[in-house]
């Protein structure tokens, strides 16, 4: 926390060099099972998808627009910029009709 010449306190945040920090590695395992059956001249395909099967937290970026300000015992303020993550495990299912 700093004080300007008028005596007002403000937080001075130095974010550093642009793109200097790196996110953790991204890894995802997806699963798809499908079954196709004939219905006369048409085909029906039933499927189940599971994205991010291992439910890994994959970083997507940082939420620089919503930092958390944490006051410290010495009067300073620590600025914590939270990490945003991709979707957790995401199941879906459906039917495809082909004629």
BARO-706318 format. One line per 3 residues: number of its first residue (from 1); for each residue z, y negated, x negated of C-alpha. Coordinates in Angstrom, 2 decimals. Layout:
N
NUM> Z/Y/X ~ ...
***
This chain:
99
1> 0.00/0.00/0.00 ~ -0.93/-3.42/-1.34 ~ -0.03/-6.98/-0.40
4> -2.65/-9.72/-0.13 ~ -1.97/-13.35/-1.25 ~ -0.81/-14.23/2.30
7> 1.91/-11.55/2.20 ~ 0.15/-9.10/4.55 ~ 0.34/-5.40/3.68
10> -2.84/-3.33/3.71 ~ -4.01/0.09/2.60 ~ -6.54/0.08/-0.20
13> -8.54/3.30/-0.20 ~ -10.79/4.20/-3.11 ~ -12.94/7.16/-2.06
16> -14.45/7.69/-5.50 ~ -17.99/8.56/-6.46 ~ -20.36/9.49/-3.61
19> -20.75/13.31/-3.31 ~ -18.38/13.89/-6.24 ~ -16.24/16.49/-4.41
22> -17.61/19.87/-3.39 ~ -16.72/21.99/-0.36 ~ -15.69/25.63/-0.62
25> -18.37/28.33/-0.50 ~ -19.94/29.15/2.86 ~ -20.09/32.80/3.91
28> -20.74/34.30/7.32 ~ -21.41/37.78/8.65 ~ -23.32/38.04/11.95
31> -23.77/41.13/14.12 ~ -26.40/41.91/16.75 ~ -26.82/45.03/18.88
34> -29.66/45.41/21.37 ~ -31.07/48.03/23.70 ~ -34.54/47.92/25.23
37> -35.53/49.89/28.33 ~ -38.75/50.12/30.28 ~ -38.74/49.10/33.93
40> -42.24/49.95/35.12 ~ -44.74/47.75/33.27 ~ -41.92/45.46/32.07
43> -39.27/45.68/29.35 ~ -35.62/44.69/29.63 ~ -33.67/44.02/26.44
46> -29.88/43.74/26.57 ~ -28.17/42.26/23.54 ~ -24.76/41.31/22.16
49> -24.38/38.84/19.28 ~ -21.25/38.05/17.32 ~ -21.51/35.11/14.94
52> -19.00/34.80/12.09 ~ -17.72/38.32/12.68 ~ -15.06/38.01/9.97
55> -13.76/34.77/11.55 ~ -13.95/32.90/8.23 ~ -13.18/29.17/8.15
58> -16.37/27.69/6.72 ~ -16.14/24.02/5.81 ~ -18.80/21.82/7.38
61> -17.80/18.44/5.98 ~ -15.02/15.91/5.91 ~ -13.89/13.71/8.80
64> -13.88/10.43/6.93 ~ -13.71/8.47/10.20 ~ -10.32/9.96/11.13
67> -8.03/9.96/8.08 ~ -4.31/10.77/8.31 ~ -1.92/8.25/6.79
70> 1.28/9.80/5.43 ~ 4.03/7.40/4.27 ~ 5.76/8.51/1.06
73> 9.46/8.01/0.18 ~ 8.56/5.46/-2.51 ~ 6.85/3.20/0.06
76> 3.31/4.19/-0.81 ~ 0.92/5.76/1.68 ~ -1.05/8.93/1.01
79> -4.42/9.08/2.78 ~ -5.45/12.63/3.72 ~ -9.01/13.09/4.93
82> -9.25/16.29/7.01 ~ -11.95/18.92/6.55 ~ -14.17/19.86/9.50
85> -15.09/23.52/10.00 ~ -17.95/25.42/11.64 ~ -17.32/27.58/14.70
88> -14.86/30.47/14.46 ~ -15.93/33.92/15.72 ~ -18.44/33.34/18.53
91> -19.58/36.21/20.79 ~ -22.56/35.95/23.13 ~ -24.63/38.32/25.23
94> -27.80/38.21/27.26 ~ -30.80/39.86/28.81 ~ -34.46/39.36/27.90
97> -37.21/40.21/30.36 ~ -40.76/40.78/29.12 ~ -43.77/41.49/31.31
***
